[in-house]
Amino acid sequence: AVRRENLLLYNQHPLKMEEMGLYDTMVAYQHTLHSPIHNVQLSVQGVHDRAYILADNNFVKVLGREEEGSLTVSAESSLTIILESLGHIAWLSGGLDRMDNEYKGIGNVTVNGAVVEKWEHYKLDTSNLRD
């Protein structure tokens, strides 16, 4: 479960890590459901770099940068997407104008085609993770 004391901010849509002043860490995006959802199509757009999808804190699937698509989920109370940055490998070699395409985060999230709004953003403490 995401710890409340790590809450950074609320926003209508998921923000990129750079928009939150974060680099090379992990962020959790969490949406509280107003009613249960069952066997719906969840789509996460613009995954940069790796997203771990959880429904009610239960692991569903990992999506990578090249794996955009929809998946079937059911949840009673929450959707959580944990975003892992895999670093900015040689992004400066293409010039600063390439940074727009090298953001870390996710784009819109949809359920059955409808954009999911009202997200909590959490910075995750990665200091105790081992290689």
Rosetta blueprint (number, residue, H / E / L):
1 A L
2 V L
3 R L
4 R H
5 E H
6 N H
7 L E
8 L E
9 L E
10 Y E
11 N E
12 Q L
13 H L
14 P L
15 L L
16 K L
17 M L
18 E H
19 E H
20 M H
21 G L
22 L L
23 Y L
24 D L
25 T L
26 M E
27 V E
28 A E
29 Y E
30 Q E
31 H E
32 T E
33 L L
34 H L
35 S L
36 P L
37 I E
38 H E
39 N E
40 V E
41 Q E
42 L E
43 S E
44 V E
45 Q L
46 G L
47 V L
48 H E
49 D L
50 R E
51 A E
52 Y E
53 I E
54 L E
55 A E
56 D L
57 N L
58 N E
59 F E
60 V E
61 K E
62 V E
63 L E
64 G E
65 R L
66 E L
67 E L
68 E L
69 G L
70 S E
71 L E
72 T E
73 V E
74 S E
75 A E
76 E L
77 S L
78 S E
79 L E
80 T E
81 I E
82 I E
83 L E
84 E E
85 S L
86 L L
87 G L
88 H L
89 I L
90 A L
91 W H
92 L H
93 S H
94 G H
95 G L
96 L H
97 D H
98 R H
99 M H
100 D H
101 N H
102 E H
103 Y L
104 K L
105 G E
106 I L
107 G L
108 N L
109 V E
110 T E
111 V E
112 N L
113 G L
114 A E
115 V E
116 V L
117 E L
118 K L
119 W E
120 E E
121 H E
122 Y E
123 K E
124 L E
125 D L
126 T L
127 S L
128 N L
129 L L
130 R L
131 D L
